[in-house]
Amino acid sequence: MNLILRTYSSNSEYNGDCDYALVNLYKPQIQQITNRMKLADTLNKRDSSFICLEYWDPTPRFFSLFENLERLVDCNALNEGGSVVIGEALINRIPEETYRDTEASKIIVFLDSVYWECRPRHCDVIIETAEVSKAVIIGGKSL
């Protein structure tokens, strides 16, 4: 499954050109995420103050807005729902020069959702993706 996710910046005036994130999730990664959600649920049952788990994860590739994005995805759905599932063939239509170098990428796992976070290289901002629900991860459909 391939997701394009809307992003948010810790600086409302600058996002390091990380407007969106492409996340390629294959069966092993989906299984790993759902296992981590189960672990989060177990920990939450033991300690109600538990919030989330964080893991280093270089899976997402962050990219800037480009001219023909609306030809690849439904931008209204992306901006309203935060995520859009795209086909494998469309990934290659994202221009390579729009991808940004990032570091300290991680996944934040909650009981029933996840999001990714990174720091654009040489920038003092944190970029977070829209949350992705367990239903989307398991079902492969945008909400």
FENQUIZI-V972521 format. One record per backbone hydrogen bond with DSSP energy under -0.5 kcal/mol. NH is the residue of the N-H (numbers start at 1). CO is the residue of the C=O. Records with the same first field share a line. If there is no record, write none. Layout:
NH=CO ; CO
This chain:
2=86
3=23
4=84
5=3 ; 21
6=82
7=19
8=128
10=126
11=14
12=10
14=11
18=15
19=17 ; 63
20=63
21=5
22=61
23=3 ; 21
24=22
25=1 ; 23
26=24
29=26
30=26
31=27
32=28
33=29
34=30
35=31
36=32
37=33
38=34
39=35
40=36
41=37
42=38
43=39
44=40
45=41
46=42
47=43
50=47
53=109
55=107
57=105
61=22
62=60
63=20
64=98
69=66
71=68
72=68 ; 69
73=69
75=73
78=74
79=75
80=76
81=77
82=77 ; 78
84=4
86=2
90=87
91=87 ; 88
92=88
93=90
94=91
95=93
98=95
99=96
100=62
103=119
106=117
107=55
108=115
109=53 ; 107
110=108 ; 113
114=132
115=108
117=106
118=127
119=103
121=101
123=120
127=118
128=8
129=116
130=6
132=114
134=112
137=133
138=134
139=135
140=136
